[in-house]
Amino acid sequence: MPDPITIRAKFSAQKRQESETHAGLWFDKYIGKQKRQDEKLKSGEVESRTQLIGEVAEQPLPSAYLAFFERWKQELKRLGVELREACVRGRMIVGLGSESVLETSICLHRTYGVPFIPGSALKGLAASYAHQRLEGEWQRGGKLHTVVFGKTDEAGYITFFDAFYVPGSGPEGKALSPDIITVHHQKYYQDASKPPSDSDDPNPVPFLSATGIYLLALAAPDLQQDASQHTRWIDITFQILAKALDEFGIGAKTSSGYGRMQLLDNETQSVGHSRAATTQEPPRPEERIRLKVPQFRAGQEIRGVVVPLADELRQRLPFEVRAVLSYESFPTTDVVIVVSEEEAQGWVPGQTRNCVFEREQEYSGQIIWFCKPRAKKGKKK
């Protein structure tokens, strides 16, 4: 049986594209000859891992996937499944830590070699967001959390389907892109007793990332005569999932901005801040969920990061302010700290400032914390 290196030599880039070679199979089985650590690349030679990543990223979608995607979408509609489309704002890596010949992997469909997001990953992300950011019965173990996501011995009410890539939606119609992680101080990471130095050799690690638009699908059993009952659960779950994808991101390297997604339609409403129902009766789509935010008392200090007071932000605040601060990882569309005193006018965006809490107000679904600058030492309050 021919070895992978021999097979590689027989399949040029043109032949791979004409024969619609499976991207996942090529990625897993057909890496080029790898050099030993002490061997150097010849002039014009490309490192085998980098070459493999580039080859997989250039592989076009198979025509069979186009037909499959349309059949899948039409069947979901026939079954009454609710659909939304979500766009990756930059890059996304789901399955980076899975077993791979490169030690950096990505989740590709076994039949078509196309990136997708497993429904289990979407469900886990939404459940984590509800537990960390929402309050009341949306906490883990609460009635609403259990109804939507289930628990160890009880299935959830909502079914999360795998999210498939929308054909042609990526840059230049491609779903995959080559990417690089560069390890600058490899010896230090392996042995903390060896301090990092500017003379260390950086070690670039190639990997694949995904782009484009993905079809999200949620379903719930219609157990009641009122057909709108089960769609209420789906609407509220889409609200949570939209915020989770936007703020937390999905997959690996989310702390570096990977995995952030935005829903493209107008049907999914923003998760707001009014009190959610605490019974098992599903909340109506127009009702909003209160975020899990701390309750401050007057005179308590809050720490925030100064953000630019852009026109769009100023227009959302119904009063004159001198400075605006963000709180932890909450977006300013949800939670914002405002300071009206003249002293704050010179605060520079990016600075961390402490201020004294005065009161809370809710305006158009946004929580606003009114604060004043902290009194300087040596001055009377």
C-alpha positions in Angstrom: 0.0 0.0 0.0 1.4 3.4 -1.0 2.6 5.6 1.9 1.1 9.1 2.5 4.2 10.8 1.0 3.8 8.9 -2.2 0.1 9.7 -2.4 0.9 13.4 -1.8 3.2 13.4 -4.8 0.4 12.1 -7.0 -2.2 14.7 -6.0 -1.2 18.2 -7.0 -3.3 21.2 -5.8 -5.2 21.2 -9.1 -6.0 17.5 -8.9 -7.1 17.8 -5.3 -9.5 20.6 -6.2 -10.9 18.8 -9.3 -11.4 15.6 -7.4 -12.9 17.4 -4.4 -10.5 15.9 -1.9 -11.9 15.6 1.6 -10.3 18.5 3.6 -10.5 16.6 6.9 -8.9 13.4 5.5 -6.1 15.4 3.9 -5.5 17.2 7.1 -5.4 14.1 9.2 -3.5 11.7 6.9 -1.4 13.5 4.3 1.2 15.7 5.9 4.5 16.1 4.0 7.8 14.7 5.1 8.7 16.3 8.4 12.3 17.4 9.2 14.1 16.6 12.4 14.6 19.4 14.9 18.2 19.8 13.9 17.5 20.0 10.2 17.1 23.4 8.5 14.8 24.3 5.6 16.3 24.7 2.2 16.0 28.0 0.4 12.4 28.5 -0.8 11.2 25.3 1.1 8.0 25.5 3.2 7.8 23.7 6.5 5.5 20.7 6.2 3.0 21.7 8.9 2.6 25.2 7.4 2.3 23.7 3.9 -0.4 21.3 5.1 -2.5 24.1 6.7 -2.3 26.1 3.5 -3.4 23.1 1.4 -6.4 22.4 3.6 -7.5 26.1 3.7 -7.4 26.3 -0.1 -9.5 23.2 -0.6 -13.0 24.2 -2.0 -16.3 23.1 -0.6 -17.4 19.8 -2.1 -20.5 20.0 -4.4 -22.2 17.3 -2.3 -22.1 19.6 0.7 -24.1 22.3 -1.2 -26.9 19.8 -1.9 -26.7 18.5 1.7 -27.0 21.9 3.2 -30.1 22.8 1.2 -31.8 19.5 2.1 -30.9 20.0 5.8 -32.3 23.5 5.9 -35.5 22.5 4.1 -36.0 19.5 6.4 -35.5 21.7 9.5 -38.1 24.1 8.2 -40.6 21.3 7.5 -40.2 20.1 11.1 -40.9 23.6 12.5 -37.4 24.1 13.8 -36.5 27.8 14.5 -33.5 29.0 12.4 -31.1 31.9 12.8 -27.8 32.8 11.1 -24.8 33.9 13.0 -21.6 35.5 11.5 -18.1 35.0 12.9 -16.8 38.5 13.5 -13.2 37.4 13.1 -11.9 33.8 13.4 -13.2 30.8 15.3 -11.6 27.6 16.4 -13.8 24.8 17.7 -11.9 21.6 18.7 -8.4 23.1 18.8 -7.3 20.6 21.5 -8.7 17.5 19.8 -6.3 14.7 18.7 -4.4 15.7 15.5 -1.2 15.0 13.7 -0.3 18.7 14.2 -1.4 18.8 17.9 -3.7 21.7 16.8 -7.0 20.5 15.4 -10.4 21.9 14.3 -13.9 20.5 14.2 -14.6 19.3 10.6 -17.6 17.3 9.4 -16.6 13.7 9.0 -18.6 13.3 5.7 -17.9 16.6 4.0 -14.8 18.1 5.7 -16.5 21.4 6.4 -16.3 23.3 9.7 -19.3 23.2 11.9 -20.3 23.9 15.6 -21.6 20.9 17.5 -24.9 21.5 19.2 -23.4 20.3 22.5 -20.9 23.2 22.3 -23.7 25.7 21.7 -25.8 24.3 24.6 -22.9 24.3 27.0 -22.0 28.0 26.1 -25.6 29.2 26.6 -25.9 27.3 29.9 -22.7 28.7 31.1 -23.8 32.3 30.2 -27.1 31.9 32.0 -25.4 30.6 35.2 -22.7 33.3 35.2 -24.6 36.4 34.0 -28.3 35.9 34.8 -30.0 35.7 38.1 -32.9 34.1 39.9 -34.2 30.9 38.4 -31.7 31.1 35.5 -28.9 30.0 37.9 -27.8 26.3 37.6 -30.4 24.2 39.4 -33.1 26.8 39.1 -36.4 26.0 37.4 -35.8 28.0 34.2 -32.3 26.7 33.8 -33.5 23.2 34.3 -36.3 23.5 31.8 -34.1 24.9 29.0 -30.8 23.0 29.6 -31.9 20.0 31.7 -29.7 18.3 34.4 -28.0 15.0 35.0 -31.2 12.9 35.3 -33.5 15.1 33.2 -33.4 16.3 29.6 -33.8 19.9 28.7 -36.8 21.3 26.8 -34.7 22.8 24.0 -32.9 20.8 21.4 -29.7 22.4 20.1 -28.8 21.2 16.6 -25.3 21.3 15.1 -24.6 24.7 13.3 -23.5 24.2 9.7 -21.5 26.6 7.6 -23.5 28.5 5.1 -21.9 27.8 1.7 -19.9 30.7 0.2 -20.3 32.9 3.2 -16.6 33.1 4.2 -14.0 35.5 2.7 -13.6 34.6 -1.0 -16.1 31.9 -0.4 -13.8 29.9 1.8 -14.7 28.4 5.2 -11.1 27.9 6.5 -8.1 30.2 7.0 -4.5 29.5 7.9 -3.5 31.0 11.3 -0.4 31.1 13.5 0.3 30.9 17.3 3.8 32.0 18.1 5.5 30.7 21.2 8.2 33.3 22.0 9.8 31.7 25.1 9.4 27.9 24.7 12.2 27.0 27.2 10.7 29.2 29.9 7.2 27.6 29.5 8.8 24.1 29.8 11.1 25.0 32.7 10.3 28.1 34.9 13.9 28.1 36.2 15.1 29.3 32.8 14.1 33.0 32.6 12.7 34.3 29.2 15.2 36.2 27.1 15.2 38.4 24.0 17.6 35.9 22.5 15.0 33.0 22.6 13.9 31.6 19.3 10.2 32.1 18.6 8.4 28.9 17.6 5.5 29.6 15.2 2.8 26.9 15.4 0.4 26.8 12.4 -3.3 25.9 12.8 -6.6 26.2 11.0 -9.4 28.7 12.0 -12.9 29.0 10.6 -14.8 32.0 9.3 -18.2 32.8 7.7 -21.8 32.4 8.6 -23.4 29.4 10.4 -27.0 28.2 10.6 -28.2 27.9 14.2 -31.2 25.8 14.8 -33.3 25.3 18.0 -36.4 23.2 18.6 -38.8 22.4 21.4 -41.6 19.9 21.6 -45.1 21.4 21.0 -46.9 19.9 24.1 -49.7 22.4 24.4 -52.6 23.5 22.2 -51.2 27.1 22.2 -48.5 26.8 19.5 -46.9 30.0 20.8 -46.0 28.5 24.1 -43.0 26.4 22.9 -41.7 29.2 20.6 -41.5 31.5 23.7 -38.9 29.1 25.1 -37.0 29.1 21.8 -37.1 32.9 21.6 -35.7 33.4 25.1 -33.0 30.7 24.5 -31.9 32.5 21.3 -31.6 35.7 23.3 -29.3 34.0 25.8 -27.3 32.2 23.0 -26.9 35.5 21.1 -25.4 37.3 24.1 -23.2 34.3 24.9 -21.8 34.2 21.4 -21.3 38.0 21.4 -19.7 38.3 24.8 -18.1 35.0 25.7 -17.3 33.6 22.2 -17.3 29.9 21.4 -14.4 27.5 21.0 -10.7 28.1 21.8 -8.7 31.3 22.3 -11.8 33.4 23.2 -9.7 35.5 25.5 -7.8 36.7 22.3 -11.0 37.6 20.5 -11.6 34.3 18.7 -15.1 32.8 18.5 -17.1 36.0 18.8 -20.3 35.7 16.7 -23.2 38.0 15.9 -26.8 37.0 14.9 -27.7 38.6 11.6 -31.5 38.8 11.8 -33.7 41.2 13.8 -35.9 38.5 15.4 -33.6 37.8 18.3 -34.0 40.5 20.9 -31.3 41.7 23.2 -31.2 40.2 26.7 -32.3 43.0 28.9 -32.5 43.6 32.6 -36.0 43.5 33.9 -37.0 40.7 36.3 -37.5 37.3 34.7 -40.3 35.0 35.7 -39.4 32.6 38.5 -42.0 30.0 37.8 -42.0 27.3 35.2 -44.3 29.3 33.0 -42.1 30.3 30.0 -41.3 34.0 29.8 -42.8 35.9 26.9 -40.6 37.1 24.0 -41.1 40.7 24.9 -40.0 40.1 28.5 -36.4 40.5 29.4 -33.9 38.8 31.6 -32.1 40.6 34.4 -28.4 40.3 34.3 -26.5 39.0 37.2 -24.8 42.2 38.4 -23.6 43.1 41.9 -25.8 45.3 44.1 -23.8 48.3 45.5 -24.6 50.5 48.4 -24.2 54.3 48.4 -20.7 55.2 49.3 -19.2 52.0 48.1 -16.2 52.2 45.7 -16.5 50.7 42.1 -13.6 50.2 39.8 -14.0 50.6 36.0 -12.1 51.3 32.8 -12.6 54.6 31.1 -14.0 54.2 27.6 -14.3 56.9 24.9 -17.4 59.0 25.1 -18.5 58.5 21.5 -21.6 60.1 20.0 -23.4 56.7 19.9 -22.8 56.1 23.6 -23.6 59.7 24.5 -27.0 59.5 22.7 -28.0 56.4 24.8 -27.5 58.3 28.0 -30.4 60.7 28.9 -28.2 63.3 30.7 -24.9 65.2 30.5 -21.9 63.1 31.6 -18.2 63.9 31.8 -16.9 60.3 31.7 -18.1 56.8 31.1 -16.5 53.6 32.5 -17.0 50.0 31.6 -17.4 47.4 34.4 -15.5 44.1 34.2 -16.4 42.2 31.0 -20.0 43.6 30.7 -20.5 45.5 27.4 -21.5 49.2 27.9 -24.8 48.4 26.1 -25.8 46.4 29.2 -24.0 48.0 32.2 -22.3 51.4 32.3 -20.7 53.7 35.0 -21.3 57.4 34.5 -19.6 60.3 36.2 -20.9 63.9 35.7 -18.4 65.9 37.8 -16.1 68.3 35.9 -13.1 66.5 37.5 -13.7 63.4 35.4 -13.6 65.3 32.1 -9.8 64.8 31.8 -9.9 61.0 32.4 -8.1 59.2 29.6 -9.7 56.2 27.9 -8.0 52.9 28.9 -7.2 54.1 32.5 -8.6 52.2 35.5 -10.4 54.5 37.9 -12.1 54.1 41.2 -15.3 56.0 41.9 -17.9 56.2 44.6 -21.3 54.7 43.9 -24.4 56.9 44.4 -27.4 55.3 42.8 -28.6 52.9 40.1 -31.0 53.7 37.3 -32.4 51.6 34.4 -32.9 53.3 31.1 -34.0 51.6 27.8 -32.7 48.2 29.0 -29.4 49.5 30.2 -28.2 49.5 33.8 -26.6 52.9 34.7 -24.5 53.3 37.8 -24.1 57.0 38.9 -20.8 57.6 40.6 -18.6 60.5 41.6 -14.8 60.7 41.6 -13.1 59.3 44.7 -11.9 62.1 47.0 -8.2 62.7 46.8 -6.1 62.1 49.9 -5.5 65.3 51.8 -8.7 66.9 50.6 -11.9 67.2 52.5 -14.8 65.1 51.2 
